[in-house]
Amino acid sequence: MGARTDASIKDLLKATSIGDFLAGNQENMLTMNLSEYLMTLLRQKKLKRADVIRDSHLEHAYVYQIFDGKKKPSRDKLIAIAFGLHLNVEETQRMLRLGGCSELYARVGRDAVILFAVSRGMSIGETDELLDTNGFSTLVDPEK
């Protein structure tokens, strides 16, 4: 869990009522679903789905199904989409939470490499190279 999550749990446990907690933490609540968040990010970053497909190295139809809410992607596929959308660490973590996946955790070696790459704006290709060099499985299937 991240520092924000730890603080939220502490705030919840100290709250005198659930109403007070919800009112005081409304901006941190997850109110969008994954599909809505992805579409919001597309608009904010002025990208097209074709850009995400190219930069994530994922298949066209699969990306469209994820954006339309028809497919529940794996954690690695969501991380690939994060690279396709050029997300920062906070946006990537939120997308993973909304997708029902665990956040990237710096104490897990593979996650640490991915966090390092995301925080430096690396491409998915550069990230896969870094993962492979450090003995971890890559995000993109090498057969493609």
N, CA, C and O atoms as a GROMACS GRO file, in nm:
protein
  576
    1MET      N    1   0.083  -0.119   0.000
    1MET     CA    2   0.000   0.000   0.000
    1MET      C    3   0.087   0.125   0.000
    1MET      O    4   0.196   0.127   0.057
    2GLY      N    5   0.036   0.227  -0.065
    2GLY     CA    6   0.110   0.352  -0.069
    2GLY      C    7   0.083   0.437   0.053
    2GLY      O    8  -0.003   0.404   0.135
    3ALA      N    9   0.157   0.547   0.063
    3ALA     CA   10   0.142   0.638   0.177
    3ALA      C   11   0.002   0.697   0.182
    3ALA      O   12  -0.056   0.714   0.290
    4ARG      N   13  -0.053   0.727   0.064
    4ARG     CA   14  -0.189   0.784   0.059
    4ARG      C   15  -0.290   0.684   0.114
    4ARG      O   16  -0.380   0.722   0.189
    5THR      N   17  -0.275   0.556   0.078
    5THR     CA   18  -0.366   0.452   0.126
    5THR      C   19  -0.353   0.436   0.276
    5THR      O   20  -0.454   0.426   0.346
    6ASP      N   21  -0.231   0.433   0.327
    6ASP     CA   22  -0.208   0.421   0.471
    6ASP      C   23  -0.273   0.537   0.545
    6ASP      O   24  -0.337   0.516   0.648
    7ALA      N   25  -0.258   0.659   0.494
    7ALA     CA   26  -0.317   0.776   0.557
    7ALA      C   27  -0.469   0.768   0.554
    7ALA      O   28  -0.535   0.805   0.651
    8SER      N   29  -0.525   0.720   0.443
    8SER     CA   30  -0.671   0.708   0.432
    8SER      C   31  -0.726   0.609   0.534
    8SER      O   32  -0.830   0.633   0.593
    9ILE      N   33  -0.656   0.499   0.553
    9ILE     CA   34  -0.700   0.400   0.651
    9ILE      C   35  -0.694   0.460   0.791
    9ILE      O   36  -0.787   0.442   0.870
   10LYS      N   37  -0.587   0.530   0.823
   10LYS     CA   38  -0.576   0.594   0.954
   10LYS      C   39  -0.687   0.697   0.975
   10LYS      O   40  -0.747   0.703   1.082
   11ASP      N   41  -0.715   0.777   0.872
   11ASP     CA   42  -0.823   0.875   0.880
   11ASP      C   43  -0.958   0.807   0.901
   11ASP      O   44  -1.040   0.854   0.980
   12LEU      N   45  -0.980   0.697   0.831
   12LEU     CA   46  -1.105   0.622   0.845
   12LEU      C   47  -1.122   0.568   0.986
   12LEU      O   48  -1.230   0.577   1.045
   13LEU      N   49  -1.016   0.512   1.040
   13LEU     CA   50  -1.023   0.454   1.174
   13LEU      C   51  -1.043   0.560   1.282
   13LEU      O   52  -1.101   0.532   1.387
   14LYS      N   53  -0.994   0.683   1.257
   14LYS     CA   54  -1.010   0.792   1.355
   14LYS      C   55  -1.141   0.869   1.338
   14LYS      O   56  -1.178   0.947   1.426
   15ALA      N   57  -1.211   0.848   1.227
   15ALA     CA   58  -1.332   0.925   1.198
   15ALA      C   59  -1.441   0.898   1.301
   15ALA      O   60  -1.457   0.786   1.348
   16THR      N   61  -1.515   1.003   1.335
   16THR     CA   62  -1.626   0.988   1.428
   16THR      C   63  -1.749   0.930   1.359
   16THR      O   64  -1.834   0.869   1.424
   17SER      N   65  -1.759   0.950   1.226
   17SER     CA   66  -1.869   0.890   1.150
   17SER      C   67  -1.822   0.865   1.007
   17SER      O   68  -1.730   0.931   0.958
   18ILE      N   69  -1.886   0.770   0.942
   18ILE     CA   70  -1.851   0.740   0.804
   18ILE      C   71  -1.886   0.858   0.714
   18ILE      O   72  -1.817   0.883   0.616
   19GLY      N   73  -1.991   0.929   0.746
   19GLY     CA   74  -2.031   1.047   0.668
   19GLY      C   75  -1.923   1.154   0.668
   19GLY      O   76  -1.892   1.213   0.564
   20ASP      N   77  -1.864   1.178   0.787
   20ASP     CA   78  -1.755   1.276   0.796
   20ASP      C   79  -1.635   1.231   0.712
   20ASP      O   80  -1.574   1.311   0.642
   21PHE      N   81  -1.603   1.103   0.721
   21PHE     CA   82  -1.490   1.052   0.645
   21PHE      C   83  -1.514   1.066   0.495
   21PHE      O   84  -1.428   1.115   0.423
   22LEU      N   85  -1.632   1.024   0.449
   22LEU     CA   86  -1.662   1.033   0.306
   22LEU      C   87  -1.661   1.178   0.257
   22LEU      O   88  -1.608   1.206   0.149
   23ALA      N   89  -1.717   1.268   0.334
   23ALA     CA   90  -1.720   1.410   0.296
   23ALA      C   91  -1.579   1.467   0.291
   23ALA      O   92  -1.547   1.544   0.200
   24GLY      N   93  -1.496   1.431   0.386
   24GLY     CA   94  -1.360   1.486   0.392
   24GLY      C   95  -1.263   1.424   0.293
   24GLY      O   96  -1.153   1.477   0.272
   25ASN      N   97  -1.301   1.313   0.233
   25ASN     CA   98  -1.211   1.243   0.142
   25ASN      C   99  -1.272   1.223   0.003
   25ASN      O  100  -1.227   1.137  -0.073
   26GLN      N  101  -1.370   1.301  -0.029
   26GLN     CA  102  -1.442   1.284  -0.155
   26GLN      C  103  -1.351   1.291  -0.277
   26GLN      O  104  -1.369   1.215  -0.373
   27GLU      N  105  -1.252   1.383  -0.275
   27GLU     CA  106  -1.164   1.398  -0.391
   27GLU      C  107  -1.073   1.277  -0.411
   27GLU      O  108  -1.017   1.261  -0.519
   28ASN      N  109  -1.057   1.194  -0.310
   28ASN     CA  110  -0.972   1.076  -0.322
   28ASN      C  111  -1.049   0.948  -0.352
   28ASN      O  112  -0.989   0.842  -0.373
   29MET      N  113  -1.181   0.956  -0.354
   29MET     CA  114  -1.263   0.838  -0.378
   29MET      C  115  -1.260   0.800  -0.526
   29MET      O  116  -1.256   0.887  -0.613
   30LEU      N  117  -1.264   0.672  -0.552
   30LEU     CA  118  -1.267   0.621  -0.688
   30LEU      C  119  -1.411   0.623  -0.736
   30LEU      O  120  -1.491   0.537  -0.699
   31THR      N  121  -1.443   0.721  -0.819
   31THR     CA  122  -1.581   0.736  -0.864
   31THR      C  123  -1.600   0.695  -1.009
   31THR      O  124  -1.714   0.673  -1.051
   32MET      N  125  -1.493   0.684  -1.085
   32MET     CA  126  -1.502   0.644  -1.226
   32MET      C  127  -1.473   0.496  -1.238
   32MET      O  128  -1.406   0.436  -1.154
   33ASN      N  129  -1.524   0.438  -1.344
   33ASN     CA  130  -1.480   0.303  -1.376
   33ASN      C  131  -1.360   0.314  -1.470
   33ASN      O  132  -1.326   0.423  -1.515
   34LEU      N  133  -1.298   0.202  -1.500
   34LEU     CA  134  -1.176   0.202  -1.580
   34LEU      C  135  -1.200   0.265  -1.717
   34LEU      O  136  -1.121   0.349  -1.761
   35SER      N  137  -1.305   0.226  -1.783
   35SER     CA  138  -1.334   0.277  -1.917
   35SER      C  139  -1.349   0.430  -1.916
   35SER      O  140  -1.294   0.498  -2.002
   36GLU      N  141  -1.422   0.482  -1.819
   36GLU     CA  142  -1.439   0.628  -1.807
   36GLU      C  143  -1.306   0.697  -1.784
   36GLU      O  144  -1.279   0.803  -1.841
   37TYR      N  145  -1.223   0.638  -1.699
   37TYR     CA  146  -1.093   0.698  -1.669
   37TYR      C  147  -1.004   0.698  -1.793
   37TYR      O  148  -0.937   0.798  -1.822
   38LEU      N  149  -1.003   0.588  -1.867
   38LEU     CA  150  -0.922   0.582  -1.989
   38LEU      C  151  -0.967   0.686  -2.091
   38LEU      O  152  -0.884   0.751  -2.154
   39MET      N  153  -1.097   0.702  -2.107
   39MET     CA  154  -1.148   0.802  -2.201
   39MET      C  155  -1.114   0.944  -2.154
   39MET      O  156  -1.084   1.031  -2.236
   40THR      N  157  -1.120   0.967  -2.024
   40THR     CA  158  -1.081   1.097  -1.968
   40THR      C  159  -0.935   1.126  -1.997
   40THR      O  160  -0.899   1.237  -2.036
   41LEU      N  161  -0.850   1.026  -1.976
   41LEU     CA  162  -0.708   1.044  -2.002
   41LEU      C  163  -0.680   1.072  -2.150
   41LEU      O  164  -0.597   1.156  -2.183
   42LEU      N  165  -0.751   1.003  -2.238
   42LEU     CA  166  -0.736   1.028  -2.382
   42LEU      C  167  -0.763   1.175  -2.414
   42LEU      O  168  -0.686   1.240  -2.484
   43ARG      N  169  -0.874   1.226  -2.360
   43ARG     CA  170  -0.910   1.366  -2.384
   43ARG      C  171  -0.807   1.461  -2.324
   43ARG      O  172  -0.763   1.555  -2.390
   44GLN      N  173  -0.769   1.436  -2.199
   44GLN     CA  174  -0.674   1.524  -2.130
   44GLN      C  175  -0.540   1.531  -2.202
   44GLN      O  176  -0.479   1.637  -2.210
   45LYS      N  177  -0.496   1.418  -2.254
   45LYS     CA  178  -0.364   1.412  -2.317
   45LYS      C  179  -0.370   1.437  -2.467
   45LYS      O  180  -0.269   1.435  -2.536
   46LYS      N  181  -0.494   1.462  -2.516
   46LYS     CA  182  -0.516   1.489  -2.659
   46LYS      C  183  -0.456   1.379  -2.748
   46LYS      O  184  -0.386   1.406  -2.845
   47LEU      N  185  -0.487   1.255  -2.709
   47LEU     CA  186  -0.440   1.139  -2.783
   47LEU      C  187  -0.558   1.070  -2.850
   47LEU      O  188  -0.674   1.092  -2.814
   48LYS      N  189  -0.527   0.986  -2.946
   48LYS     CA  190  -0.625   0.900  -3.010
   48LYS      C  191  -0.595   0.756  -2.968
   48LYS      O  192  -0.484   0.724  -2.925
   49ARG      N  193  -0.694   0.671  -2.980
   49ARG     CA  194  -0.670   0.530  -2.946
   49ARG      C  195  -0.556   0.472  -3.030
   49ARG      O  196  -0.481   0.387  -2.982
   50ALA      N  197  -0.545   0.517  -3.154
   50ALA     CA  198  -0.437   0.468  -3.241
   50ALA      C  199  -0.300   0.500  -3.180
   50ALA      O  200  -0.207   0.420  -3.193
   51ASP      N  201  -0.288   0.615  -3.114
   51ASP     CA  202  -0.162   0.650  -3.047
   51ASP      C  203  -0.133   0.551  -2.935
   51ASP      O  204  -0.020   0.506  -2.917
   52VAL      N  205  -0.236   0.519  -2.859
   52VAL     CA  206  -0.221   0.426  -2.746
   52VAL      C  207  -0.183   0.288  -2.797
   52VAL      O  208  -0.097   0.221  -2.739
   53ILE      N  209  -0.247   0.244  -2.904
   53ILE     CA  210  -0.216   0.114  -2.962
   53ILE      C  211  -0.070   0.109  -3.006
   53ILE      O  212   0.001   0.014  -2.977
   54ARG      N  213  -0.028   0.210  -3.076
   54ARG     CA  214   0.112   0.215  -3.125
   54ARG      C  215   0.212   0.214  -3.009
   54ARG      O  216   0.310   0.139  -3.012
   55ASP      N  217   0.187   0.297  -2.907
   55ASP     CA  218   0.285   0.313  -2.800
   55ASP      C  219   0.274   0.209  -2.689
   55ASP      O  220   0.362   0.200  -2.604
   56SER      N  221   0.166   0.130  -2.691
   56SER     CA  222   0.152   0.023  -2.591
   56SER      C  223   0.194  -0.113  -2.647
   56SER      O  224   0.218  -0.207  -2.572
   57HIS      N  225   0.203  -0.122  -2.781
   57HIS     CA  226   0.239  -0.246  -2.849
   57HIS      C  227   0.133  -0.354  -2.828
   57HIS      O  228   0.165  -0.473  -2.832
   58LEU      N  229   0.008  -0.313  -2.806
   58LEU     CA  230  -0.102  -0.408  -2.790
   58LEU      C  231  -0.183  -0.415  -2.919
   58LEU      O  232  -0.172  -0.328  -3.006
   59GLU      N  233  -0.263  -0.519  -2.931
   59GLU     CA  234  -0.346  -0.538  -3.050
   59GLU      C  235  -0.461  -0.438  -3.053
   59GLU      O  236  -0.520  -0.404  -2.950
   60HIS      N  237  -0.491  -0.393  -3.173
   60HIS     CA  238  -0.594  -0.293  -3.199
   60HIS      C  239  -0.728  -0.329  -3.134
   60HIS      O  240  -0.782  -0.251  -3.055
   61ALA      N  241  -0.781  -0.446  -3.169
   61ALA     CA  242  -0.914  -0.485  -3.120
   61ALA      C  243  -0.916  -0.496  -2.968
   61ALA      O  244  -1.014  -0.458  -2.904
   62TYR      N  245  -0.810  -0.547  -2.911
   62TYR     CA  246  -0.803  -0.565  -2.766
   62TYR      C  247  -0.808  -0.430  -2.694
   62TYR      O  248  -0.880  -0.415  -2.596
   63VAL      N  249  -0.733  -0.333  -2.742
   63VAL     CA  250  -0.732  -0.200  -2.681
   63VAL      C  251  -0.871  -0.137  -2.690
   63VAL      O  252  -0.918  -0.078  -2.593
   64TYR      N  253  -0.937  -0.149  -2.806
   64TYR     CA  254  -1.071  -0.094  -2.820
   64TYR      C  255  -1.168  -0.159  -2.721
   64TYR      O  256  -1.253  -0.090  -2.664
   65GLN      N  257  -1.157  -0.290  -2.702
   65GLN     CA  258  -1.245  -0.358  -2.608
   65GLN      C  259  -1.220  -0.312  -2.464
   65GLN      O  260  -1.314  -0.301  -2.386
   66ILE      N  261  -1.097  -0.286  -2.429
   66ILE     CA  262  -1.065  -0.236  -2.295
   66ILE      C  263  -1.124  -0.097  -2.277
   66ILE      O  264  -1.188  -0.069  -2.175
   67PHE      N  265  -1.103  -0.009  -2.374
   67PHE     CA  266  -1.155   0.127  -2.366
   67PHE      C  267  -1.307   0.130  -2.363
   67PHE      O  268  -1.367   0.218  -2.302
   68ASP      N  269  -1.370   0.033  -2.429
   68ASP     CA  270  -1.517   0.025  -2.431
   68ASP      C  271  -1.573  -0.049  -2.310
   68ASP      O  272  -1.695  -0.061  -2.296
   69GLY      N  273  -1.486  -0.099  -2.222
   69GLY     CA  274  -1.532  -0.170  -2.103
   69GLY      C  275  -1.578  -0.312  -2.129
   69GLY      O  276  -1.645  -0.371  -2.045
   70LYS      N  277  -1.543  -0.368  -2.245
   70LYS     CA  278  -1.586  -0.503  -2.280
   70LYS      C  279  -1.488  -0.611  -2.237
   70LYS      O  280  -1.523  -0.728  -2.230
   71LYS      N  281  -1.365  -0.572  -2.208
   71LYS     CA  282  -1.261  -0.666  -2.162
   71LYS      C  283  -1.203  -0.618  -2.031
   71LYS      O  284  -1.185  -0.498  -2.011
   72LYS      N  285  -1.174  -0.712  -1.942
   72LYS     CA  286  -1.104  -0.680  -1.818
   72LYS      C  287  -0.958  -0.721  -1.840
   72LYS      O  288  -0.926  -0.839  -1.841
   73PRO      N  289  -0.872  -0.622  -1.857
   73PRO     CA  290  -0.733  -0.653  -1.889
   73PRO      C  291  -0.654  -0.703  -1.769
   73PRO      O  292  -0.688  -0.676  -1.654
   74SER      N  293  -0.548  -0.777  -1.799
   74SER     CA  294  -0.455  -0.819  -1.695
   74SER      C  295  -0.376  -0.697  -1.648
   74SER      O  296  -0.381  -0.590  -1.710
   75ARG      N  297  -0.305  -0.714  -1.541
   75ARG     CA  298  -0.222  -0.606  -1.485
   75ARG      C  299  -0.117  -0.561  -1.587
   75ARG      O  300  -0.097  -0.441  -1.606
   76ASP      N  301  -0.050  -0.656  -1.652
   76ASP     CA  302   0.052  -0.620  -1.750
   76ASP      C  303  -0.007  -0.545  -1.869
   76ASP      O  304   0.056  -0.453  -1.921
   77LYS      N  305  -0.125  -0.583  -1.912
   77LYS     CA  306  -0.189  -0.512  -2.024
   77LYS      C  307  -0.222  -0.368  -1.982
   77LYS      O  308  -0.207  -0.275  -2.061
   78LEU      N  309  -0.268  -0.350  -1.859
   78LEU     CA  310  -0.296  -0.214  -1.811
   78LEU      C  311  -0.167  -0.133  -1.803
   78LEU      O  312  -0.166  -0.014  -1.836
   79ILE      N  313  -0.060  -0.194  -1.759
   79ILE     CA  314   0.068  -0.124  -1.752
   79ILE      C  315   0.112  -0.085  -1.894
   79ILE      O  316   0.163   0.024  -1.914
   80ALA      N  317   0.092  -0.175  -1.990
   80ALA     CA  318   0.124  -0.142  -2.129
   80ALA      C  319   0.042  -0.023  -2.176
   80ALA      O  320   0.094   0.065  -2.246
   81ILE      N  321  -0.085  -0.019  -2.139
   81ILE     CA  322  -0.170   0.095  -2.175
   81ILE      C  323  -0.119   0.222  -2.109
   81ILE      O  324  -0.126   0.330  -2.168
   82ALA      N  325  -0.069   0.211  -1.987
   82ALA     CA  326  -0.012   0.328  -1.919
   82ALA      C  327   0.102   0.386  -2.003
   82ALA      O  328   0.114   0.508  -2.015
   83PHE      N  329   0.185   0.299  -2.060
   83PHE     CA  330   0.292   0.347  -2.148
   83PHE      C  331   0.234   0.408  -2.275
   83PHE      O  332   0.285   0.508  -2.326
   84GLY      N  333   0.128   0.347  -2.327
   84GLY     CA  334   0.063   0.400  -2.446
   84GLY      C  335   0.002   0.537  -2.425
   84GLY      O  336  -0.003   0.620  -2.516
   85LEU      N  337  -0.044   0.561  -2.303
   85LEU     CA  338  -0.104   0.691  -2.268
   85LEU      C  339  -0.002   0.790  -2.213
   85LEU      O  340  -0.034   0.906  -2.187
   86HIS      N  341   0.122   0.743  -2.194
   86HIS     CA  342   0.229   0.827  -2.138
   86HIS      C  343   0.191   0.881  -2.000
   86HIS      O  344   0.202   1.000  -1.972
   87LEU      N  345   0.145   0.789  -1.915
   87LEU     CA  346   0.100   0.826  -1.781
   87LEU      C  347   0.217   0.846  -1.686
   87LEU      O  348   0.325   0.789  -1.704
   88ASN      N  349   0.194   0.929  -1.586
   88ASN     CA  350   0.293   0.942  -1.478
   88ASN      C  351   0.263   0.833  -1.374
   88ASN      O  352   0.170   0.754  -1.391
   89VAL      N  353   0.340   0.829  -1.268
   89VAL     CA  354   0.324   0.724  -1.168
   89VAL      C  355   0.186   0.730  -1.102
   89VAL      O  356   0.119   0.627  -1.090
   90GLU      N  357   0.143   0.848  -1.061
   90GLU     CA  358   0.013   0.861  -0.995
   90GLU      C  359  -0.102   0.817  -1.085
   90GLU      O  360  -0.192   0.746  -1.040
   91GLU      N  361  -0.099   0.857  -1.212
   91GLU     CA  362  -0.204   0.818  -1.307
   91GLU      C  363  -0.201   0.667  -1.330
   91GLU      O  364  -0.306   0.603  -1.341
   92THR      N  365  -0.082   0.610  -1.338
   92THR     CA  366  -0.069   0.465  -1.358
   92THR      C  367  -0.126   0.389  -1.238
   92THR      O  368  -0.200   0.292  -1.256
   93GLN      N  369  -0.093   0.433  -1.118
   93GLN     CA  370  -0.144   0.367  -0.998
   93GLN      C  371  -0.297   0.374  -0.991
   93GLN      O  372  -0.363   0.276  -0.956
   94ARG      N  373  -0.352   0.489  -1.026
   94ARG     CA  374  -0.498   0.504  -1.023
   94ARG      C  375  -0.563   0.412  -1.126
   94ARG      O  376  -0.664   0.349  -1.098
   95MET      N  377  -0.504   0.405  -1.246
   95MET     CA  378  -0.558   0.319  -1.350
   95MET      C  379  -0.556   0.173  -1.305
   95MET      O  380  -0.652   0.100  -1.328
   96LEU      N  381  -0.447   0.131  -1.241
   96LEU     CA  382  -0.439  -0.006  -1.191
   96LEU      C  383  -0.547  -0.033  -1.086
   96LEU      O  384  -0.611  -0.138  -1.089
   97ARG      N  385  -0.567   0.061  -0.994
   97ARG     CA  386  -0.672   0.045  -0.892
   97ARG      C  387  -0.809   0.032  -0.958
   97ARG      O  388  -0.887  -0.057  -0.923
   98LEU      N  389  -0.838   0.121  -1.053
   98LEU     CA  390  -0.969   0.117  -1.120
   98LEU      C  391  -0.987  -0.011  -1.200
   98LEU      O  392  -1.100  -0.057  -1.220
   99GLY      N  393  -0.877  -0.068  -1.247
   99GLY     CA  394  -0.883  -0.194  -1.321
   99GLY      C  395  -0.889  -0.317  -1.232
   99GLY      O  396  -0.891  -0.430  -1.280
  100GLY      N  397  -0.891  -0.293  -1.100
  100GLY     CA  398  -0.899  -0.404  -1.005
  100GLY      C  399  -0.767  -0.478  -0.987
  100GLY      O  400  -0.765  -0.594  -0.946
  101CYS      N  401  -0.657  -0.410  -1.018
  101CYS     CA  402  -0.523  -0.471  -1.007
  101CYS      C  403  -0.445  -0.406  -0.895
  101CYS      O  404  -0.475  -0.294  -0.853
  102SER      N  405  -0.345  -0.477  -0.848
  102SER     CA  406  -0.260  -0.419  -0.744
  102SER      C  407  -0.172  -0.310  -0.804
  102SER      O  408  -0.130  -0.318  -0.920
  103GLU      N  409  -0.144  -0.209  -0.723
  103GLU     CA  410  -0.058  -0.101  -0.766
  103GLU      C  411   0.086  -0.152  -0.780
  103GLU      O  412   0.120  -0.259  -0.729
  104LEU      N  413   0.167  -0.074  -0.849
  104LEU     CA  414   0.310  -0.105  -0.855
  104LEU      C  415   0.371  -0.078  -0.719
  104LEU      O  416   0.339   0.022  -0.654
  105TYR      N  417   0.458  -0.167  -0.675
  105TYR     CA  418   0.513  -0.160  -0.540
  105TYR      C  419   0.665  -0.162  -0.550
  105TYR      O  420   0.722  -0.257  -0.603
  106ALA      N  421   0.730  -0.060  -0.499
  106ALA     CA  422   0.875  -0.043  -0.514
  106ALA      C  423   0.956  -0.154  -0.448
  106ALA      O  424   1.074  -0.170  -0.481
  107ARG      N  425   0.898  -0.231  -0.358
  107ARG     CA  426   0.972  -0.339  -0.293
  107ARG      C  427   0.964  -0.471  -0.369
  107ARG      O  428   1.021  -0.572  -0.326
  108VAL      N  429   0.894  -0.470  -0.480
  108VAL     CA  430   0.891  -0.586  -0.569
  108VAL      C  431   0.980  -0.551  -0.687
  108VAL      O  432   0.956  -0.452  -0.757
  109GLY      N  433   1.083  -0.631  -0.711
  109GLY     CA  434   1.184  -0.598  -0.810
  109GLY      C  435   1.131  -0.557  -0.946
  109GLY      O  436   1.168  -0.452  -0.998
  110ARG      N  437   1.044  -0.639  -1.004
  110ARG     CA  438   0.989  -0.609  -1.136
  110ARG      C  439   0.910  -0.478  -1.133
  110ARG      O  440   0.924  -0.395  -1.223
  111ASP      N  441   0.828  -0.460  -1.030
  111ASP     CA  442   0.752  -0.336  -1.016
  111ASP      C  443   0.844  -0.216  -1.003
  111ASP      O  444   0.816  -0.109  -1.057
  112ALA      N  445   0.955  -0.233  -0.931
  112ALA     CA  446   1.052  -0.123  -0.912
  112ALA      C  447   1.108  -0.079  -1.047
  112ALA      O  448   1.124   0.041  -1.073
  113VAL      N  449   1.139  -0.176  -1.133
  113VAL     CA  450   1.190  -0.142  -1.266
  113VAL      C  451   1.084  -0.064  -1.345
  113VAL      O  452   1.115   0.036  -1.409
  114ILE      N  453   0.960  -0.110  -1.339
  114ILE     CA  454   0.852  -0.044  -1.412
  114ILE      C  455   0.828   0.097  -1.356
  114ILE      O  456   0.812   0.192  -1.432
  115LEU      N  457   0.826   0.110  -1.224
  115LEU     CA  458   0.812   0.243  -1.163
  115LEU      C  459   0.924   0.336  -1.205
  115LEU      O  460   0.901   0.453  -1.235
  116PHE      N  461   1.045   0.286  -1.206
  116PHE     CA  462   1.161   0.363  -1.249
  116PHE      C  463   1.138   0.414  -1.392
  116PHE      O  464   1.160   0.532  -1.421
  117ALA      N  465   1.095   0.325  -1.480
  117ALA     CA  466   1.073   0.360  -1.621
  117ALA      C  467   0.959   0.461  -1.638
  117ALA      O  468   0.971   0.558  -1.712
  118VAL      N  469   0.848   0.437  -1.568
  118VAL     CA  470   0.733   0.528  -1.577
  118VAL      C  471   0.773   0.667  -1.528
  118VAL      O  472   0.739   0.768  -1.590
  119SER      N  473   0.844   0.672  -1.416
  119SER     CA  474   0.880   0.801  -1.357
  119SER      C  475   0.976   0.880  -1.446
  119SER      O  476   0.989   1.001  -1.431
  120ARG      N  477   1.043   0.812  -1.538
  120ARG     CA  478   1.137   0.879  -1.628
  120ARG      C  479   1.084   0.893  -1.769
  120ARG      O  480   1.157   0.935  -1.859
  121GLY      N  481   0.957   0.859  -1.790
  121GLY     CA  482   0.896   0.876  -1.921
  121GLY      C  483   0.952   0.786  -2.029
  121GLY      O  484   0.951   0.820  -2.147
  122MET      N  485   1.001   0.671  -1.989
  122MET     CA  486   1.057   0.576  -2.085
  122MET      C  487   0.946   0.513  -2.168
  122MET      O  488   0.831   0.509  -2.126
  123SER      N  489   0.981   0.463  -2.286
  123SER     CA  490   0.886   0.392  -2.371
  123SER      C  491   0.871   0.248  -2.321
  123SER      O  492   0.948   0.202  -2.238
  124ILE      N  493   0.771   0.180  -2.373
  124ILE     CA  494   0.751   0.041  -2.334
  124ILE      C  495   0.866  -0.046  -2.385
  124ILE      O  496   0.906  -0.142  -2.319
  125GLY      N  497   0.921  -0.013  -2.501
  125GLY     CA  498   1.035  -0.086  -2.554
  125GLY      C  499   1.158  -0.071  -2.464
  125GLY      O  500   1.227  -0.169  -2.436
  126GLU      N  501   1.183   0.051  -2.421
  126GLU     CA  502   1.296   0.076  -2.330
  126GLU      C  503   1.274   0.005  -2.197
  126GLU      O  504   1.369  -0.047  -2.137
  127THR      N  505   1.150   0.003  -2.152
  127THR     CA  506   1.117  -0.062  -2.026
  127THR      C  507   1.137  -0.213  -2.036
  127THR      O  508   1.194  -0.274  -1.946
  128ASP      N  509   1.091  -0.271  -2.146
  128ASP     CA  510   1.109  -0.415  -2.165
  128ASP      C  511   1.257  -0.451  -2.170
  128ASP      O  512   1.298  -0.555  -2.118
  129GLU      N  513   1.337  -0.367  -2.233
  129GLU     CA  514   1.481  -0.390  -2.237
  129GLU      C  515   1.539  -0.388  -2.096
  129GLU      O  516   1.622  -0.472  -2.060
  130LEU      N  517   1.495  -0.290  -2.016
  130LEU     CA  518   1.540  -0.278  -1.877
  130LEU      C  519   1.496  -0.399  -1.794
  130LEU      O  520   1.572  -0.451  -1.713
  131LEU      N  521   1.372  -0.442  -1.815
  131LEU     CA  522   1.321  -0.561  -1.744
  131LEU      C  523   1.404  -0.684  -1.780
  131LEU      O  524   1.447  -0.759  -1.693
  132ASP      N  525   1.424  -0.704  -1.908
  132ASP     CA  526   1.498  -0.820  -1.954
  132ASP      C  527   1.642  -0.818  -1.902
  132ASP      O  528   1.693  -0.921  -1.856
  133THR      N  529   1.707  -0.704  -1.909
  133THR     CA  530   1.845  -0.690  -1.862
  133THR      C  531   1.858  -0.724  -1.714
  133THR      O  532   1.961  -0.775  -1.670
  134ASN      N  533   1.752  -0.697  -1.639
  134ASN     CA  534   1.755  -0.722  -1.495
  134ASN      C  535   1.690  -0.855  -1.456
  134ASN      O  536   1.667  -0.881  -1.338
  135GLY      N  537   1.663  -0.939  -1.554
  135GLY     CA  538   1.616  -1.075  -1.528
  135GLY      C  539   1.468  -1.089  -1.499
  135GLY      O  540   1.426  -1.187  -1.438
  136PHE      N  541   1.387  -0.992  -1.544
  136PHE     CA  542   1.243  -0.997  -1.520
  136PHE      C  543   1.168  -1.020  -1.651
  136PHE      O  544   1.220  -0.990  -1.759
  137SER      N  545   1.046  -1.073  -1.641
  137SER     CA  546   0.965  -1.092  -1.761
  137SER      C  547   0.924  -0.956  -1.816
  137SER      O  548   0.902  -0.860  -1.743
  138THR      N  549   0.914  -0.951  -1.949
  138THR     CA  550   0.881  -0.825  -2.017
  138THR      C  551   0.730  -0.805  -2.020
  138THR      O  552   0.653  -0.897  -1.991
  139LEU      N  553   0.689  -0.685  -2.056
  139LEU     CA  554   0.547  -0.653  -2.067
  139LEU      C  555   0.488  -0.697  -2.200
  139LEU      O  556   0.374  -0.741  -2.207
  140VAL      N  557   0.567  -0.685  -2.304
  140VAL     CA  558   0.522  -0.717  -2.439
  140VAL      C  559   0.568  -0.857  -2.475
  140VAL      O  560   0.683  -0.894  -2.449
  141ASP      N  561   0.479  -0.932  -2.534
  141ASP     CA  562   0.512  -1.068  -2.578
  141ASP      C  563   0.619  -1.060  -2.685
  141ASP      O  564   0.598  -0.997  -2.789
  142PRO      N  565   0.735  -1.122  -2.662
  142PRO     CA  566   0.844  -1.115  -2.761
  142PRO      C  567   0.810  -1.180  -2.895
  142PRO      O  568   0.880  -1.158  -2.993
  143GLU      N  569   0.704  -1.260  -2.900
  143GLU     CA  570   0.664  -1.326  -3.024
  143GLU      C  571   0.595  -1.233  -3.122
  143GLU      O  572   0.573  -1.268  -3.238
  144LYS      N  573   0.558  -1.111  -3.074
  144LYS     CA  574   0.484  -1.018  -3.161
  144LYS      C  575   0.577  -0.925  -3.231
  144LYS      O  576   0.534  -0.840  -3.309
   0.00000   0.00000   0.00000
